[in-house]
Amino acid sequence: MIRKKIGGFVNISRRKAIKMIAVSSAFFCSGVGGVLAGKPEVSDQINNVISGSQAREADVFLDVPEIAENGNQVKVAFEIESPMSASDFVQEVYIMADGNPAPNVAKFNFTPYSGECFASTRMRLSKTQDVYLVAKFNDGTHSITQSTIKVTIGGCGG
């Protein structure tokens, strides 16, 4: 039985609340909402970003651990050698992972005023997977690098 509205919230019975929690738990545990991206989804995202542009030789350093003992917070850092001048600079950097529900992990925007092209973030990984970095330059070219991160459970190498 739904009770009257109190202070902007609907007051519901305890029994109805337990039913709602049980149904939503079953939904999330069934995997309906937890489908993971795979290599095809990441490949599609990369193709959307580069959209037919030419590859460029660039010094791209993707700093990720080979083994992550805790997949809840995996540090990802990158640095791209670029003059960062008005005529030659890194415009966008995308980080993608093929084992996350959505392949896009992060997007960074840079300008010549940034001075240098580097950043660091943390991401959550549930299993061993590949992490991709796509750098898009102002002249329309791009550079891609990839690294595999092995996620262990409690540092057991699993």
Secondary structure, DSSP 4 states (H G I P E B T S, - for coil): -EEEEETTEEEE-HHHHHHHHHHHHHHHHTTSS-PPP-HHHHHHHHHHHHTTPPB----EEEE--SEES-TTSEEEEEEE----BTTB-EEEEEEEETTSSSSEEEEEE--GGG-SEEEEEEE--SSSEEEEEEEEETTS-EEEEEEEEEE-STTS--
